Every structure is written in C-alpha cells, then in structure tokens.
Amino acid sequence: MKFSTREDIEAPIERVFDRLLSFEQHENAARQRGAKVRLADALSPYGLGTVWDVSFMVRGKERDAVMEIVRFDRPTDIIVDLRSRNITGHITCELFALARSRTRMLVAIELRPETLRARLLIQSLKLTKSSLDQKYKARIAQMVAEIEDHRRQST
C-alpha cells in the first residue's frame, strides 16, 4: 500500500531540508496524535542511522515499530525504514529546487505486509484508501504551510 503526494513550497531547498530535520517537532506532532515516540540513542545527533521506537494505535490495536534513517543526502533526500513485527516499509522525502526560492517536495509512504494477518490489515486499510489519502495529503499540506510560515517569520 502506498501513499504519496507532491507539494511546491515557497522556500529555498536548504531551508526546507533544515525544517524537515526538525525531528523534535515531528516527534511532538506524533505524540499529539497519540503515538509514543522514543529516540533509541538520545546522545547521537540526528542523521544516518538515527533510530526511534514508536507505538501507535491502528484499528483499535497498539502497534510497535522501529524507524531508522537509512538515507540522508543533504539537501535532497531522506529515507526512513519502518519495521514492525508484521509490516515493513519506508518513508521517502525528496526535494527538488525549482527556483532559488521554490522547492518541490515529494513524500511517499509504502507499507508491505510480511504475514497473513498483516495482509488482512492492509486489505482493510485499502477499503478506506480514499479517506486515508485525503488525511495524508492534508497533513503534508499542513507541514508545508508551517515551513512557509516559518520562512516568512525568519526573513
């Protein structure tokens, strides 16, 4: 199952990448939505190899996962692998400079079931895919608006 969206941002690519690296902000946003997020190694800086332990509710059941940054190419790519007991996947964020102060961001999440139970879960999610797509795109659009607001405030 894959979710993806594309957004154009009125900000230079370096600034967008720096805002994406505000992992504390992403962690807090996940906590506000009910997830439990714990940085596995709080002493190391964010970057390639950073690992989080995450717990969240899906279909009324708490799920545990490990998220790890597996690709980190400044200022264009961040790829985070997601592993749980039954599902694997990755989150990809790619940035493209369209102009000096305009950036295109492509964000995709792909989930792959590893067991029969996970296949059933993914199948049930597919039944509500259009609703989940709308929520996903709205969340990414909100993140883009926050990046643009931050740029306006800092200039």
Sequence and secondary structure as in RCSB ss.txt:
>XXXX:A:sequence
MKFSTREDIEAPIERVFDRLLSFEQHENAARQRGAKVRLADALSPYGLGTVWDVSFMVRGKERDAVMEIVRFDRP
TDIIVDLRSRNITGHITCELFALARSRTRMLVAIELRPETLRARLLIQSLKLTKSSLDQKYKARIAQMVAEIEDH
RRQST
>XXXX:A:secstr
 EEEEEEEESS HHHHHHHHT HHHHHHHHHHTT EEEES TTS SSTT EEEEEEEETTEEEEEEEEEEEEETT
TEEEEEEEESSEEEEEEEEEEEEETTEEEEEEEEEEEE SHHHHHHHHHHHTTHHHHHHHHHHHHHHHHHHHHHH
HHHH 
